[in-house]
């Protein structure tokens, strides 16, 4: 499958992954929850396989960018009605 399609599907999972991680890791620190969300979304995208096949040429930068996406989704969720429910 085209990497862009896989990537966009993985990103589309971010809100539900973040909500699930919040439920499962509620007592953990924000950083621990962030790392768990990045790992799950990264697995959904197949970062390791993509890096090995050279679809991702810089895995560290890619993972850092996933962190930015996760942070953005968390900021949106925290600013929305979801945060107060």
N, CA, C and O atoms as a GROMACS GRO file, in nm:
protein
  340
    1UNK      N    1   0.085  -0.118   0.000
    1UNK     CA    2   0.000   0.000   0.000
    1UNK      C    3   0.089   0.124   0.000
    1UNK      O    4   0.198   0.124   0.058
    2UNK      N    5   0.043   0.225  -0.064
    2UNK     CA    6   0.114   0.351  -0.071
    2UNK      C    7   0.139   0.407   0.070
    2UNK      O    8   0.048   0.412   0.152
    3UNK      N    9   0.262   0.448   0.097
    3UNK     CA   10   0.298   0.495   0.231
    3UNK      C   11   0.212   0.613   0.275
    3UNK      O   12   0.174   0.621   0.392
    4UNK      N   13   0.181   0.704   0.184
    4UNK     CA   14   0.100   0.820   0.222
    4UNK      C   15  -0.037   0.778   0.275
    4UNK      O   16  -0.086   0.835   0.372
    5UNK      N   17  -0.099   0.678   0.212
    5UNK     CA   18  -0.228   0.629   0.260
    5UNK      C   19  -0.215   0.570   0.400
    5UNK      O   20  -0.299   0.595   0.486
    6UNK      N   21  -0.110   0.491   0.422
    6UNK     CA   22  -0.088   0.432   0.554
    6UNK      C   23  -0.065   0.542   0.657
    6UNK      O   24  -0.120   0.538   0.767
    7UNK      N   25   0.016   0.640   0.621
    7UNK     CA   26   0.048   0.751   0.712
    7UNK      C   27  -0.079   0.827   0.751
    7UNK      O   28  -0.101   0.854   0.869
    8UNK      N   29  -0.161   0.861   0.653
    8UNK     CA   30  -0.283   0.937   0.682
    8UNK      C   31  -0.381   0.855   0.766
    8UNK      O   32  -0.450   0.911   0.851
    9UNK      N   33  -0.389   0.726   0.743
    9UNK     CA   34  -0.475   0.642   0.827
    9UNK      C   35  -0.423   0.638   0.970
    9UNK      O   36  -0.501   0.643   1.065
   10UNK      N   37  -0.292   0.630   0.985
   10UNK     CA   38  -0.233   0.631   1.118
   10UNK      C   39  -0.260   0.760   1.192
   10UNK      O   40  -0.292   0.759   1.311
   11UNK      N   41  -0.248   0.872   1.121
   11UNK     CA   42  -0.274   1.002   1.181
   11UNK      C   43  -0.422   1.015   1.218
   11UNK      O   44  -0.456   1.075   1.320
   12UNK      N   45  -0.509   0.959   1.136
   12UNK     CA   46  -0.653   0.965   1.165
   12UNK      C   47  -0.686   0.892   1.294
   12UNK      O   48  -0.787   0.922   1.358
   13UNK      N   49  -0.602   0.796   1.333
   13UNK     CA   50  -0.624   0.722   1.457
   13UNK      C   51  -0.584   0.802   1.581
   13UNK      O   52  -0.623   0.766   1.692
   14UNK      N   53  -0.507   0.907   1.564
   14UNK     CA   54  -0.449   0.979   1.678
   14UNK      C   55  -0.550   1.018   1.785
   14UNK      O   56  -0.524   0.990   1.902
   15UNK      N   57  -0.663   1.081   1.753
   15UNK     CA   58  -0.757   1.119   1.860
   15UNK      C   59  -0.806   1.000   1.943
   15UNK      O   60  -0.809   1.007   2.066
   16UNK      N   61  -0.844   0.892   1.876
   16UNK     CA   62  -0.894   0.776   1.952
   16UNK      C   63  -0.782   0.709   2.030
   16UNK      O   64  -0.805   0.659   2.141
   17UNK      N   65  -0.661   0.707   1.974
   17UNK     CA   66  -0.547   0.650   2.046
   17UNK      C   67  -0.520   0.732   2.172
   17UNK      O   68  -0.497   0.676   2.279
   18UNK      N   69  -0.522   0.863   2.159
   18UNK     CA   70  -0.494   0.951   2.272
   18UNK      C   71  -0.599   0.933   2.381
   18UNK      O   72  -0.566   0.928   2.500
   19UNK      N   73  -0.726   0.923   2.342
   19UNK     CA   74  -0.830   0.901   2.442
   19UNK      C   75  -0.813   0.766   2.510
   19UNK      O   76  -0.833   0.755   2.632
   20UNK      N   77  -0.776   0.664   2.435
   20UNK     CA   78  -0.754   0.532   2.493
   20UNK      C   79  -0.635   0.532   2.588
   20UNK      O   80  -0.641   0.475   2.697
   21UNK      N   81  -0.527   0.597   2.547
   21UNK     CA   82  -0.408   0.606   2.632
   21UNK      C   83  -0.441   0.680   2.760
   21UNK      O   84  -0.395   0.642   2.868
   22UNK      N   85  -0.520   0.785   2.750
   22UNK     CA   86  -0.560   0.861   2.869
   22UNK      C   87  -0.636   0.771   2.966
   22UNK      O   88  -0.614   0.776   3.088
   23UNK      N   89  -0.724   0.688   2.913
   23UNK     CA   90  -0.799   0.597   2.998
   23UNK      C   91  -0.713   0.489   3.060
   23UNK      O   92  -0.730   0.454   3.177
   24UNK      N   93  -0.620   0.436   2.982
   24UNK     CA   94  -0.535   0.328   3.030
   24UNK      C   95  -0.422   0.376   3.121
   24UNK      O   96  -0.384   0.307   3.216
   25UNK      N   97  -0.370   0.496   3.093
   25UNK     CA   98  -0.253   0.546   3.165
   25UNK      C   99  -0.287   0.670   3.248
   25UNK      O  100  -0.200   0.753   3.273
   26UNK      N  101  -0.412   0.684   3.289
   26UNK     CA  102  -0.458   0.804   3.358
   26UNK      C  103  -0.369   0.851   3.472
   26UNK      O  104  -0.354   0.971   3.492
   27UNK      N  105  -0.310   0.758   3.547
   27UNK     CA  106  -0.227   0.795   3.662
   27UNK      C  107  -0.082   0.823   3.623
   27UNK      O  108  -0.005   0.871   3.706
   28UNK      N  109  -0.046   0.794   3.501
   28UNK     CA  110   0.093   0.816   3.457
   28UNK      C  111   0.114   0.964   3.425
   28UNK      O  112   0.020   1.042   3.421
   29UNK      N  113   0.240   0.999   3.403
   29UNK     CA  114   0.272   1.138   3.369
   29UNK      C  115   0.231   1.168   3.225
   29UNK      O  116   0.209   1.076   3.145
   30UNK      N  117   0.220   1.294   3.195
   30UNK     CA  118   0.188   1.336   3.059
   30UNK      C  119   0.290   1.285   2.958
   30UNK      O  120   0.253   1.245   2.848
   31UNK      N  121   0.416   1.287   2.995
   31UNK     CA  122   0.522   1.241   2.905
   31UNK      C  123   0.509   1.091   2.878
   31UNK      O  124   0.532   1.046   2.765
   32UNK      N  125   0.474   1.014   2.979
   32UNK     CA  126   0.456   0.870   2.960
   32UNK      C  127   0.338   0.842   2.867
   32UNK      O  128   0.344   0.753   2.782
   33UNK      N  129   0.231   0.919   2.884
   33UNK     CA  130   0.115   0.902   2.798
   33UNK      C  131   0.149   0.945   2.655
   33UNK      O  132   0.106   0.881   2.559
   34UNK      N  133   0.225   1.052   2.641
   34UNK     CA  134   0.268   1.100   2.509
   34UNK      C  135   0.350   0.994   2.438
   34UNK      O  136   0.326   0.965   2.321
   35UNK      N  137   0.446   0.936   2.508
   35UNK     CA  138   0.532   0.833   2.449
   35UNK      C  139   0.450   0.710   2.408
   35UNK      O  140   0.476   0.651   2.304
   36UNK      N  141   0.352   0.673   2.490
   36UNK     CA  142   0.267   0.559   2.456
   36UNK      C  143   0.186   0.588   2.329
   36UNK      O  144   0.175   0.503   2.241
   37UNK      N  145   0.131   0.708   2.320
   37UNK     CA  146   0.053   0.746   2.201
   37UNK      C  147   0.140   0.747   2.077
   37UNK      O  148   0.098   0.700   1.971
   38UNK      N  149   0.261   0.801   2.088
   38UNK     CA  150   0.353   0.803   1.974
   38UNK      C  151   0.388   0.661   1.932
   38UNK      O  152   0.393   0.631   1.812
   39UNK      N  153   0.411   0.574   2.028
   39UNK     CA  154   0.445   0.435   1.996
   39UNK      C  155   0.330   0.365   1.925
   39UNK      O  156   0.352   0.292   1.828
   40UNK      N  157   0.208   0.387   1.971
   40UNK     CA  158   0.092   0.321   1.910
   40UNK      C  159   0.068   0.375   1.768
   40UNK      O  160   0.049   0.297   1.675
   41UNK      N  161   0.070   0.506   1.753
   41UNK     CA  162   0.050   0.564   1.620
   41UNK      C  163   0.165   0.523   1.528
   41UNK      O  164   0.144   0.492   1.411
   42UNK      N  165   0.287   0.524   1.581
   42UNK     CA  166   0.402   0.480   1.502
   42UNK      C  167   0.389   0.337   1.456
   42UNK      O  168   0.425   0.303   1.343
   43UNK      N  169   0.337   0.251   1.543
   43UNK     CA  170   0.314   0.111   1.506
   43UNK      C  171   0.208   0.100   1.399
   43UNK      O  172   0.220   0.021   1.305
   44UNK      N  173   0.102   0.180   1.412
   44UNK     CA  174  -0.005   0.178   1.312
   44UNK      C  175   0.047   0.220   1.175
   44UNK      O  176   0.007   0.165   1.072
   45UNK      N  177   0.136   0.316   1.174
   45UNK     CA  178   0.193   0.363   1.048
   45UNK      C  179   0.298   0.264   0.997
   45UNK      O  180   0.321   0.255   0.876
   46UNK      N  181   0.361   0.192   1.087
   46UNK     CA  182   0.465   0.099   1.047
   46UNK      C  183   0.598   0.170   1.031
   46UNK      O  184   0.670   0.146   0.934
   47UNK      N  185   0.632   0.256   1.125
   47UNK     CA  186   0.754   0.336   1.116
   47UNK      C  187   0.878   0.249   1.102
   47UNK      O  188   0.965   0.280   1.022
   48UNK      N  189   0.887   0.141   1.178
   48UNK     CA  190   1.006   0.056   1.172
   48UNK      C  191   1.021  -0.005   1.033
   48UNK      O  192   1.129  -0.003   0.975
   49UNK      N  193   0.911  -0.059   0.980
   49UNK     CA  194   0.916  -0.117   0.846
   49UNK      C  195   0.947  -0.012   0.741
   49UNK      O  196   1.026  -0.035   0.649
   50UNK      N  197   0.885   0.104   0.754
   50UNK     CA  198   0.907   0.212   0.657
   50UNK      C  199   1.051   0.260   0.662
   50UNK      O  200   1.109   0.294   0.559
   51UNK      N  201   1.109   0.264   0.782
   51UNK     CA  202   1.249   0.306   0.794
   51UNK      C  203   1.342   0.201   0.734
   51UNK      O  204   1.440   0.234   0.667
   52UNK      N  205   1.310   0.074   0.758
   52UNK     CA  206   1.393  -0.034   0.702
   52UNK      C  207   1.386  -0.039   0.551
   52UNK      O  208   1.485  -0.074   0.485
   53UNK      N  209   1.271  -0.005   0.494
   53UNK     CA  210   1.258  -0.008   0.349
   53UNK      C  211   1.297   0.127   0.287
   53UNK      O  212   1.284   0.147   0.166
   54UNK      N  213   1.344   0.218   0.369
   54UNK     CA  214   1.390   0.351   0.328
   54UNK      C  215   1.277   0.442   0.279
   54UNK      O  216   1.302   0.542   0.212
   55UNK      N  217   1.150   0.408   0.313
   55UNK     CA  218   1.040   0.500   0.287
   55UNK      C  219   1.052   0.620   0.381
   55UNK      O  220   1.019   0.732   0.344
   56UNK      N  221   1.101   0.594   0.502
   56UNK     CA  222   1.135   0.700   0.597
   56UNK      C  223   1.287   0.702   0.604
   56UNK      O  224   1.349   0.605   0.647
   57UNK      N  225   1.346   0.812   0.562
   57UNK     CA  226   1.492   0.817   0.557
   57UNK      C  227   1.553   0.868   0.686
   57UNK      O  228   1.672   0.847   0.710
   58UNK      N  229   1.475   0.935   0.771
   58UNK     CA  230   1.525   0.984   0.899
   58UNK      C  231   1.422   0.952   1.008
   58UNK      O  232   1.338   1.035   1.041
   59UNK      N  233   1.429   0.829   1.064
   59UNK     CA  234   1.330   0.788   1.164
   59UNK      C  235   1.322   0.879   1.286
   59UNK      O  236   1.214   0.898   1.341
   60UNK      N  237   1.435   0.936   1.328
   60UNK     CA  238   1.433   1.023   1.446
   60UNK      C  239   1.349   1.148   1.420
   60UNK      O  240   1.268   1.187   1.504
   61UNK      N  241   1.368   1.210   1.305
   61UNK     CA  242   1.290   1.329   1.271
   61UNK      C  243   1.143   1.293   1.251
   61UNK      O  244   1.054   1.370   1.289
   62UNK      N  245   1.117   1.177   1.192
   62UNK     CA  246   0.980   1.133   1.171
   62UNK      C  247   0.909   1.114   1.304
   62UNK      O  248   0.796   1.158   1.321
   63UNK      N  249   0.975   1.047   1.397
   63UNK     CA  250   0.918   1.024   1.529
   63UNK      C  251   0.898   1.156   1.604
   63UNK      O  252   0.797   1.173   1.673
   64UNK      N  253   0.992   1.249   1.590
   64UNK     CA  254   0.976   1.381   1.652
   64UNK      C  255   0.854   1.453   1.594
   64UNK      O  256   0.781   1.519   1.667
   65UNK      N  257   0.832   1.439   1.464
   65UNK     CA  258   0.716   1.501   1.401
   65UNK      C  259   0.587   1.435   1.448
   65UNK      O  260   0.486   1.504   1.466
   66UNK      N  261   0.589   1.304   1.468
   66UNK     CA  262   0.472   1.237   1.526
   66UNK      C  263   0.440   1.294   1.663
   66UNK      O  264   0.324   1.311   1.699
   67UNK      N  265   0.545   1.324   1.740
   67UNK     CA  266   0.526   1.386   1.871
   67UNK      C  267   0.456   1.521   1.861
   67UNK      O  268   0.372   1.554   1.944
   68UNK      N  269   0.492   1.597   1.760
   68UNK     CA  270   0.428   1.727   1.738
   68UNK      C  271   0.280   1.708   1.704
   68UNK      O  272   0.194   1.783   1.751
   69UNK      N  273   0.252   1.607   1.622
   69UNK     CA  274   0.113   1.578   1.585
   69UNK      C  275   0.034   1.537   1.709
   69UNK      O  276  -0.077   1.585   1.730
   70UNK      N  277   0.090   1.448   1.789
   70UNK     CA  278   0.023   1.404   1.912
   70UNK      C  279   0.000   1.523   2.005
   70UNK      O  280  -0.109   1.537   2.061
   71UNK      N  281   0.100   1.609   2.020
   71UNK     CA  282   0.084   1.728   2.104
   71UNK      C  283  -0.029   1.817   2.052
   71UNK      O  284  -0.107   1.871   2.131
   72UNK      N  285  -0.038   1.833   1.921
   72UNK     CA  286  -0.143   1.915   1.861
   72UNK      C  287  -0.280   1.857   1.884
   72UNK      O  288  -0.375   1.930   1.916
   73UNK      N  289  -0.292   1.726   1.868
   73UNK     CA  290  -0.422   1.661   1.891
   73UNK      C  291  -0.463   1.676   2.037
   73UNK      O  292  -0.579   1.703   2.067
   74UNK      N  293  -0.367   1.656   2.128
   74UNK     CA  294  -0.396   1.673   2.271
   74UNK      C  295  -0.441   1.816   2.300
   74UNK      O  296  -0.537   1.837   2.374
   75UNK      N  297  -0.372   1.914   2.242
   75UNK     CA  298  -0.411   2.054   2.263
   75UNK      C  299  -0.553   2.079   2.213
   75UNK      O  300  -0.631   2.148   2.279
   76UNK      N  301  -0.588   2.024   2.096
   76UNK     CA  302  -0.723   2.039   2.043
   76UNK      C  303  -0.825   1.973   2.134
   76UNK      O  304  -0.930   2.031   2.163
   77UNK      N  305  -0.796   1.852   2.179
   77UNK     CA  306  -0.889   1.782   2.267
   77UNK      C  307  -0.905   1.854   2.400
   77UNK      O  308  -1.016   1.864   2.453
   78UNK      N  309  -0.795   1.905   2.454
   78UNK     CA  310  -0.802   1.977   2.582
   78UNK      C  311  -0.879   2.109   2.570
   78UNK      O  312  -0.937   2.156   2.668
   79UNK      N  313  -0.880   2.168   2.451
   79UNK     CA  314  -0.952   2.293   2.430
   79UNK      C  315  -1.097   2.272   2.389
   79UNK      O  316  -1.171   2.368   2.367
   80UNK      N  317  -1.137   2.146   2.379
   80UNK     CA  318  -1.273   2.117   2.331
   80UNK      C  319  -1.360   2.067   2.446
   80UNK      O  320  -1.316   2.056   2.561
   81UNK      N  321  -1.482   2.037   2.411
   81UNK     CA  322  -1.579   1.986   2.508
   81UNK      C  323  -1.534   1.851   2.564
   81UNK      O  324  -1.571   1.815   2.676
   82UNK      N  325  -1.455   1.775   2.485
   82UNK     CA  326  -1.407   1.644   2.531
   82UNK      C  327  -1.337   1.658   2.665
   82UNK      O  328  -1.349   1.570   2.750
   83UNK      N  329  -1.263   1.765   2.685
   83UNK     CA  330  -1.185   1.784   2.806
   83UNK      C  331  -1.274   1.795   2.930
   83UNK      O  332  -1.233   1.756   3.039
   84UNK      N  333  -1.393   1.847   2.915
   84UNK     CA  334  -1.480   1.869   3.029
   84UNK      C  335  -1.575   1.752   3.056
   84UNK      O  336  -1.645   1.752   3.156
   85UNK      N  337  -1.576   1.654   2.966
   85UNK     CA  338  -1.669   1.540   2.981
   85UNK      C  339  -1.611   1.438   3.075
   85UNK      O  340  -1.673   1.335   3.100
   0.00000   0.00000   0.00000
